[in-house]
Amino acid sequence: MTTPFRWGILGTGSIAKQFAKGLAVLPDHALAAVGSRTQASADAFAKAHGAARAHATYEALAADPALDAIYIATPHPLHRANTVLCLDHGTRSRPRRWPPPRRATAAS
């Protein structure tokens, strides 16, 4: 048996719940951790969806060394900053929706 691909989910809203339900049916993937803005929200989500770890901050999730990738389930205006946070910690990430580049960044 191979080790499952270990996912973290950044955010605990409705899109995060849909992603967690999808992971549950994939035999080679596992929800390993969740990160939220509060410990209570992270704990509730982890309990409901079987995550082994619950982090009280997005930074703590991004720094979790036991993850293969993080699914970003925050509102789309935050995807860029959350993706950079994950990359700064050396963790691959997949935003739900990548915003188009701003004109200033597109020109550079």
N, C-alpha and C positions, 0 to 999 in steps of 0.2 A: 504494500500500500504506500502511496506517495503522500508527502506532506501537503495538506491543502494550502492554497494561496490565501494568505491572511490579510483580510481587509480591516481597515478602520473607517468609521463614518464620522465625518465632521458635521455636526448638526443633528437635531433630534425631531425635526418637523415631519410633515406628511411625506415629502419626497424621500427622506431618510428611511421612513417606515416602509415605503414601497421597495426601496433598494434592499433593505434587510430581508423582506419577504422573498425577494428574488434570489438572494444569496442562499436562503434556507433550502432551496430545491436543487442547488448545484452541488454535486458530490465532491468536487475538487476545490471548493471555495469555502471559507469560513469567516464569520464576523468575529474578529478577535477583540476589537475595542471600539468605543464610541467616545467622542468628545463633545462637550456642550459648554454653555456659558455658566452653568450652575451644576454642582455635584448632584443635587436632587434630580434634575432632569436627566443627567447622564446615567445615574443609578436606575431610574425608572425605565429608561430605554434599554439599558443592558439587561435588566431582568426580563422585560417583555420579549426581547429578541435573542437572548442567549449569548450576549457578548461576555467574554471573560473579564474584561477590564472596562471601567468607566472613568473618564478623565473630566475634571471640573473646568478645564480650559482647553481651547483649541491648541495652544502652544504645547501643553502636556501631551495631547494626542499626537501632534506632529513630531514630537521628540521620542515617541514610543519606539524602541529599537526592534520590537518583535513584530512589526507590520511590514507587509510587502508593498502595500499601496493604501491610499486614503481616498475615499469617495467624498467629494465636497457637496454637501446637500444644504448649503446655506442659500439665502436669496442671491440671485445671479449678480447683482451689483457688487457683492462681496467676493465673488469667485476669484478674481485676479489676486487680491490681497491674500486670500486663503491658500491659493495655489503657491504663491511666492513663499508664504510661511512654511508650507510643507517642503518645498524645494530647498529652502534655507536650512532645513533640518535633515536634508538628504533623503527624504521620503517621496516616492513617486505619488502623484495625485491625479485624479480624474474629476474635473468639475462637471457638474450636471449640465451646465451651459457656459461656454466661454464667451465673454462679451467681446464685441468688435473692438479693435484698437482705437484709442483716441487719436485724433488728427496729429497731435504733437508726437506721439510715440510711433505712429505709422510712418511719418516722414523720416524718422531717424534710422 
